[in-house]
């Protein structure tokens, strides 16, 4: 047996370094993409029944994808550029309401259809192609990010956090009272906007490529299609974040994060560079909000509380600020705990211990304990960047990274 293991080790060592480096991410990607195909096996392997509830369902995985996208977007602002943003939910709301305005019956009796799929031509309201709305929602959030960023990014530290917190509170209140904006019902107020058109590829494409549904809503396993779409959006966000991190702009963000005065002295345009970070972070927040609203087929002002901004920030801190892989892990873990994990743990505890605890009602207390424990035990996060790890473990923050590495 040891000889066989040694032979496998030798064969692995002979593989090109690039192949070995890609082995883990490719394996993880395959497991993630194929999850709907083996979810039931995981459920049964955990014992089914109450115990099987610990396996995340496919709808929960869709929510996890949404939060991973938002966490990656906020990581650009907080992790790359070092700008503390407590109002990130505003961009999430902006993307969601783009879907609500342009894919519902809200503006009946007007009837406008633009490349809409899965929608009857006789339906009133504005019905724009939902794939196009994902882009429009992201761009609209980007514009909102620039508008908010220009007057606020001149501030630093706690002052910036307070101002962004204010904008994060203004937006939900604005849409909550949007049923009477200058005499017009724009957001339908607390009643929200529903139903929102479904994603799909239309009848023409479905006839040519039968594996592409004309409308997700018409499929029995519609959650699977939303999940695969969510995974595609996560991969796109990851690609953009990695390319940005290694770009000239990404290095300018790191310079501002490390020492803003030194960055300015070296010729980095502070306002323009910070605004780029804020706008790009808003882009991904808007895309996530638009996608989640389409998945739920609704959007309500209650969906955009301060808790969302705090939760996404916790995901970035838990995973490791500045590290895209750590942020993905932190976002997935906390989203799972929030939407299914804590309830599943509580059900199992009550079932086997004979207790009657309502674990989900302590969600934010549990999240607080997790963050405090992380700050005490592993402040650099689950998967930190090399720079952050050296700074915290060697205690050289503000000093020479090269000396610390040596």
C-alpha positions as CSV (number, residue, x, y, z in Angstrom):
1,X,0.0,0.0,0.0
2,X,2.8,2.4,0.9
3,X,4.5,1.6,-2.4
4,X,1.3,2.5,-4.4
5,X,1.0,5.7,-2.4
6,X,4.6,6.6,-3.1
7,X,4.1,5.9,-6.8
8,X,1.1,8.2,-6.9
9,X,3.1,10.9,-5.1
10,X,5.9,10.6,-7.6
11,X,3.5,10.8,-10.5
12,X,1.9,13.9,-9.0
13,X,5.3,15.5,-8.5
14,X,6.1,14.9,-12.2
15,X,3.1,16.8,-13.4
16,X,3.7,20.4,-14.6
17,X,3.5,22.9,-11.8
18,X,0.6,24.8,-13.6
19,X,-1.4,21.5,-13.7
20,X,-0.9,20.9,-10.0
21,X,-1.9,24.5,-9.2
22,X,-5.1,24.2,-11.2
23,X,-6.1,20.8,-9.8
24,X,-7.8,22.1,-6.6
25,X,-9.8,25.0,-8.2
26,X,-11.0,22.9,-11.1
27,X,-12.1,20.1,-8.6
28,X,-13.9,22.7,-6.5
29,X,-15.6,24.2,-9.5
30,X,-16.8,20.8,-10.8
31,X,-18.2,20.0,-7.3
32,X,-20.0,23.4,-7.2
33,X,-21.4,23.2,-10.7
34,X,-22.7,19.7,-10.3
35,X,-24.2,20.2,-6.8
36,X,-27.9,20.0,-7.9
37,X,-27.1,16.6,-9.4
38,X,-25.8,15.1,-6.2
39,X,-27.6,17.2,-3.6
40,X,-30.0,14.3,-2.8
41,X,-27.1,12.0,-2.3
42,X,-25.6,14.4,0.3
43,X,-29.0,14.7,2.0
44,X,-29.2,10.9,2.3
45,X,-25.6,10.5,3.3
46,X,-26.3,12.8,6.3
47,X,-29.1,10.5,7.3
48,X,-32.0,12.2,5.7
49,X,-34.9,13.6,7.8
50,X,-33.8,16.1,10.4
51,X,-30.1,15.5,10.0
52,X,-30.2,15.8,6.2
53,X,-31.4,19.4,6.6
54,X,-27.7,20.3,7.3
55,X,-27.1,19.9,3.5
56,X,-27.8,23.3,1.8
57,X,-30.7,23.1,-0.6
58,X,-30.4,24.4,-4.1
59,X,-32.4,27.6,-3.3
60,X,-30.0,28.2,-0.4
61,X,-27.1,27.8,-2.7
62,X,-28.6,30.5,-5.0
63,X,-28.7,32.9,-2.0
64,X,-25.1,31.9,-1.2
65,X,-24.1,32.9,-4.7
66,X,-25.8,36.3,-4.3
67,X,-24.0,37.0,-1.1
68,X,-20.7,35.9,-2.5
69,X,-21.1,38.4,-5.4
70,X,-21.9,41.1,-2.9
71,X,-19.0,40.2,-0.6
72,X,-16.6,40.3,-3.6
73,X,-17.9,43.7,-4.6
74,X,-17.5,45.1,-1.1
75,X,-14.1,43.5,-0.9
76,X,-13.0,45.9,-3.7
77,X,-14.0,48.8,-1.5
78,X,-12.9,47.6,1.9
79,X,-10.3,45.0,1.1
80,X,-8.5,46.5,-1.8
81,X,-8.9,50.3,-1.2
82,X,-9.4,50.2,2.5
83,X,-12.6,52.4,2.5
84,X,-15.0,51.4,5.2
85,X,-18.5,51.3,3.6
86,X,-21.5,50.6,5.9
87,X,-24.1,51.5,3.3
88,X,-23.5,48.8,0.7
89,X,-27.1,47.7,0.8
90,X,-28.0,50.9,-1.2
91,X,-26.5,49.5,-4.3
92,X,-28.1,46.1,-3.7
93,X,-31.5,48.0,-3.5
94,X,-30.7,49.9,-6.7
95,X,-30.2,46.8,-8.7
96,X,-33.3,45.1,-7.3
97,X,-35.6,48.1,-8.1
98,X,-34.3,48.1,-11.7
99,X,-35.7,44.6,-12.0
100,X,-38.9,45.8,-10.3
101,X,-39.5,48.7,-12.5
102,X,-38.7,47.2,-15.9
103,X,-40.0,43.6,-15.5
104,X,-43.4,44.0,-13.7
105,X,-46.9,45.4,-14.1
106,X,-46.0,48.4,-12.0
107,X,-46.4,51.0,-14.7
108,X,-49.7,49.7,-16.2
109,X,-51.7,50.7,-18.2
110,X,-48.5,51.5,-20.3
111,X,-47.5,48.5,-22.3
112,X,-43.9,48.2,-23.4
113,X,-42.1,45.0,-24.3
114,X,-38.5,45.0,-25.3
115,X,-37.0,41.5,-26.2
116,X,-38.9,40.1,-23.2
117,X,-39.0,36.3,-22.7
118,X,-41.6,34.2,-21.1
119,X,-44.1,37.1,-20.9
120,X,-47.4,37.2,-22.7
121,X,-47.5,40.1,-25.2
122,X,-50.9,41.3,-23.8
123,X,-49.5,42.0,-20.3
124,X,-49.3,45.7,-19.4
125,X,-46.4,47.3,-17.8
126,X,-42.7,47.6,-18.8
127,X,-41.1,44.2,-19.7
128,X,-37.5,44.5,-20.8
129,X,-35.3,41.4,-21.4
130,X,-34.2,40.3,-17.9
131,X,-30.7,39.4,-19.1
132,X,-30.3,43.0,-20.2
133,X,-31.7,44.2,-16.9
134,X,-28.8,42.5,-15.0
135,X,-26.5,44.8,-16.9
136,X,-28.7,47.8,-16.5
137,X,-29.1,47.2,-12.8
138,X,-25.3,47.0,-12.4
139,X,-24.7,50.1,-14.4
140,X,-27.4,52.0,-12.5
141,X,-25.9,51.0,-9.2
142,X,-22.5,52.2,-10.5
143,X,-23.9,55.6,-11.4
144,X,-25.5,55.8,-7.9
145,X,-22.1,54.8,-6.4
146,X,-20.4,57.7,-8.3
147,X,-23.0,60.2,-7.2
148,X,-22.7,59.1,-3.6
149,X,-19.0,58.7,-3.7
150,X,-18.0,62.0,-5.1
151,X,-19.1,64.1,-2.1
152,X,-18.2,61.5,0.6
153,X,-14.9,60.0,-0.4
154,X,-13.1,63.2,0.6
155,X,-13.6,61.9,4.1
156,X,-11.6,59.3,5.9
157,X,-11.9,56.7,8.6
158,X,-14.9,56.9,11.0
159,X,-16.3,60.0,9.2
160,X,-16.5,58.1,5.9
161,X,-18.2,55.1,7.7
162,X,-20.8,57.4,9.2
163,X,-21.7,59.1,6.0
164,X,-22.0,55.8,4.0
165,X,-24.1,54.5,6.9
166,X,-26.4,57.5,6.4
167,X,-26.8,56.8,2.7
168,X,-27.4,53.2,3.4
169,X,-30.4,54.3,5.6
170,X,-31.7,56.9,3.2
171,X,-32.2,54.6,0.2
172,X,-34.5,52.0,1.9
173,X,-36.5,54.8,3.5
174,X,-36.8,56.5,0.1
175,X,-38.2,53.4,-1.6
176,X,-40.4,52.7,1.4
177,X,-42.1,56.1,0.8
178,X,-41.9,55.9,-3.0
179,X,-45.6,55.3,-3.4
180,X,-46.1,59.0,-3.5
181,X,-43.2,60.7,-5.1
182,X,-44.6,64.1,-6.3
183,X,-47.9,62.4,-6.8
184,X,-46.6,59.3,-8.6
185,X,-46.4,55.7,-7.3
186,X,-42.8,54.9,-8.3
187,X,-41.9,52.0,-5.9
188,X,-45.3,50.9,-4.6
189,X,-44.1,51.7,-1.1
190,X,-44.1,48.9,1.5
191,X,-46.1,46.6,-0.7
192,X,-43.1,46.2,-3.0
193,X,-43.0,45.2,-6.6
194,X,-44.2,41.7,-7.7
195,X,-44.3,39.5,-9.7
196,X,-41.0,40.1,-11.5
197,X,-40.4,38.4,-14.9
198,X,-38.4,35.2,-14.9
199,X,-35.1,34.6,-16.5
200,X,-35.2,32.5,-19.7
201,X,-33.9,32.2,-23.2
202,X,-37.1,32.5,-25.2
203,X,-39.0,30.1,-27.4
204,X,-36.8,30.5,-30.4
205,X,-33.6,29.6,-28.7
206,X,-35.3,26.8,-26.7
207,X,-36.4,25.2,-30.0
208,X,-32.8,25.2,-31.3
209,X,-31.1,24.3,-28.0
210,X,-33.6,22.3,-26.0
211,X,-31.4,22.2,-22.9
212,X,-31.9,26.0,-22.5
213,X,-35.4,26.7,-21.1
214,X,-37.6,29.3,-22.6
215,X,-38.5,30.5,-19.1
216,X,-37.0,29.3,-15.8
217,X,-40.4,29.6,-14.1
218,X,-41.9,26.9,-16.4
219,X,-39.3,24.3,-15.4
220,X,-39.9,21.9,-12.5
221,X,-36.3,22.3,-11.4
222,X,-36.2,26.1,-11.9
223,X,-34.0,26.6,-8.8
224,X,-31.2,24.5,-10.6
225,X,-31.2,27.0,-13.5
226,X,-31.1,30.0,-11.2
227,X,-28.2,28.3,-9.3
228,X,-26.2,27.7,-12.5
229,X,-26.8,31.3,-13.5
230,X,-25.6,32.4,-10.0
231,X,-22.5,30.4,-10.3
232,X,-21.8,32.0,-13.7
233,X,-22.2,35.4,-12.2
234,X,-19.8,34.5,-9.3
235,X,-17.2,33.3,-11.8
236,X,-17.5,36.5,-13.8
237,X,-17.2,38.6,-10.6
238,X,-14.1,36.5,-9.5
239,X,-12.5,37.0,-12.9
240,X,-13.0,40.8,-12.7
241,X,-11.8,41.0,-9.1
242,X,-8.6,39.0,-9.8
243,X,-7.8,41.0,-12.9
244,X,-8.4,44.3,-11.1
245,X,-6.3,43.2,-8.1
246,X,-3.3,42.6,-10.4
247,X,-3.8,45.7,-12.5
248,X,-2.3,49.2,-12.1
249,X,-5.5,50.4,-10.6
250,X,-5.4,47.6,-8.1
251,X,-1.9,48.5,-7.0
252,X,-3.1,52.1,-6.6
253,X,-5.9,50.9,-4.3
254,X,-3.4,48.9,-2.1
255,X,-1.2,52.0,-2.0
256,X,-4.1,54.1,-0.7
257,X,-5.0,51.4,1.8
258,X,-1.5,51.2,3.2
259,X,-0.7,54.9,3.4
260,X,-2.9,57.5,1.7
261,X,-0.4,60.4,2.2
262,X,2.4,58.4,0.7
263,X,0.2,57.3,-2.2
264,X,-0.7,60.9,-2.9
265,X,3.0,61.9,-2.7
266,X,3.8,59.2,-5.3
267,X,1.3,60.7,-7.7
268,X,-1.8,58.5,-7.1
269,X,-4.9,60.6,-7.8
270,X,-6.8,59.9,-4.6
271,X,-10.4,61.0,-5.5
272,X,-10.4,59.3,-8.9
273,X,-8.9,56.1,-7.6
274,X,-11.3,55.9,-4.6
275,X,-14.3,56.7,-6.8
276,X,-13.3,53.8,-9.2
277,X,-13.3,51.5,-6.2
278,X,-16.6,52.7,-5.0
279,X,-18.2,52.5,-8.5
280,X,-16.8,49.0,-9.2
281,X,-18.0,47.7,-5.8
282,X,-21.4,49.2,-6.5
283,X,-21.5,47.5,-10.0
284,X,-21.4,44.0,-8.4
285,X,-23.8,45.0,-5.6
286,X,-26.3,46.1,-8.2
287,X,-25.9,43.0,-10.3
288,X,-26.4,40.8,-7.2
289,X,-29.5,42.8,-6.2
290,X,-31.1,42.6,-9.6
291,X,-30.4,38.8,-9.9
292,X,-31.8,38.1,-6.4
293,X,-35.0,40.1,-7.1
294,X,-35.6,38.2,-10.3
295,X,-35.0,34.9,-8.4
296,X,-37.5,35.8,-5.7
297,X,-39.8,37.4,-8.3
298,X,-40.3,40.3,-5.9
299,X,-38.6,43.2,-4.1
300,X,-39.7,45.0,-0.9
301,X,-38.2,47.9,1.1
302,X,-37.8,45.5,4.1
303,X,-35.2,43.6,2.1
304,X,-32.7,46.4,2.4
305,X,-32.1,46.9,6.1
306,X,-28.7,47.9,7.6
307,X,-28.4,44.3,8.7
308,X,-27.5,43.4,5.1
309,X,-24.6,45.8,4.9
310,X,-23.3,44.6,8.3
311,X,-23.7,40.9,7.3
312,X,-21.8,41.4,4.0
313,X,-19.0,43.3,5.8
314,X,-18.8,40.4,8.3
315,X,-18.3,38.0,5.3
316,X,-15.4,40.1,4.1
317,X,-13.8,40.2,7.5
318,X,-14.4,36.5,8.2
319,X,-12.9,35.3,4.9
320,X,-9.9,37.7,4.9
321,X,-10.0,41.2,3.6
322,X,-8.4,41.5,0.2
323,X,-8.3,37.8,-0.6
324,X,-11.0,36.8,-3.1
325,X,-10.9,33.2,-2.2
326,X,-11.3,33.9,1.5
327,X,-14.1,36.3,0.8
328,X,-15.9,33.6,-1.2
329,X,-15.6,31.2,1.7
330,X,-16.7,33.8,4.2
331,X,-19.7,34.8,2.1
332,X,-20.8,31.2,1.5
333,X,-20.5,30.2,5.2
334,X,-22.3,33.1,6.7
335,X,-25.0,33.1,4.0
336,X,-25.6,29.4,4.6
337,X,-25.8,29.9,8.4
338,X,-28.2,32.8,8.0
339,X,-30.6,31.2,5.6
340,X,-30.5,27.5,6.5
341,X,-27.6,26.4,8.7
342,X,-28.7,27.8,12.1
343,X,-32.2,26.6,11.7
344,X,-30.9,23.1,10.7
345,X,-28.6,23.0,13.7
346,X,-31.4,24.1,16.0
347,X,-33.7,21.4,14.6
348,X,-31.1,18.7,15.1
349,X,-30.4,19.9,18.6
350,X,-34.0,19.9,19.5
351,X,-34.6,16.5,17.9
352,X,-31.7,14.7,19.6
353,X,-31.4,16.6,22.9
354,X,-35.1,17.0,23.5
355,X,-34.8,20.8,23.8
356,X,-37.1,23.5,22.5
357,X,-34.6,26.2,21.4
358,X,-35.3,28.7,18.6
359,X,-31.7,29.1,17.4
360,X,-32.4,31.5,14.4
361,X,-33.7,34.2,16.7
362,X,-30.1,34.5,18.1
363,X,-28.6,34.8,14.6
364,X,-27.0,38.2,15.1
365,X,-25.7,37.3,18.5
366,X,-24.1,34.2,17.0
367,X,-22.6,36.2,14.1
368,X,-21.2,38.6,16.7
369,X,-19.6,35.8,18.7
370,X,-18.1,34.4,15.4
371,X,-16.6,37.8,14.5
372,X,-15.3,38.5,18.0
373,X,-13.7,35.0,18.1
374,X,-12.1,35.6,14.7
375,X,-10.7,38.9,15.8
376,X,-9.1,37.3,18.8
377,X,-8.0,34.0,17.3
378,X,-7.3,34.7,13.6
379,X,-7.7,38.4,12.9
380,X,-6.3,38.0,9.4
381,X,-9.4,35.9,8.3
382,X,-9.8,32.4,7.2
383,X,-7.7,32.8,4.0
384,X,-5.7,36.0,4.4
385,X,-3.6,37.7,1.8
386,X,0.2,37.2,2.2
387,X,0.7,40.9,3.1
388,X,-2.1,40.9,5.7
389,X,-0.9,37.7,7.3
390,X,2.7,38.9,7.6
391,X,1.6,42.2,9.1
392,X,-0.6,40.6,11.8
393,X,1.6,37.7,12.6
394,X,5.0,39.5,12.5
395,X,3.6,42.7,14.0
396,X,5.2,45.0,11.3
397,X,2.2,46.9,10.2
398,X,3.5,50.2,8.9
399,X,7.0,48.8,8.6
400,X,8.9,47.0,5.8
401,X,7.0,44.0,4.4
402,X,10.2,42.7,2.8
403,X,12.1,42.8,6.2
404,X,9.1,41.0,7.8
405,X,9.0,38.3,5.0
406,X,12.7,37.7,5.5
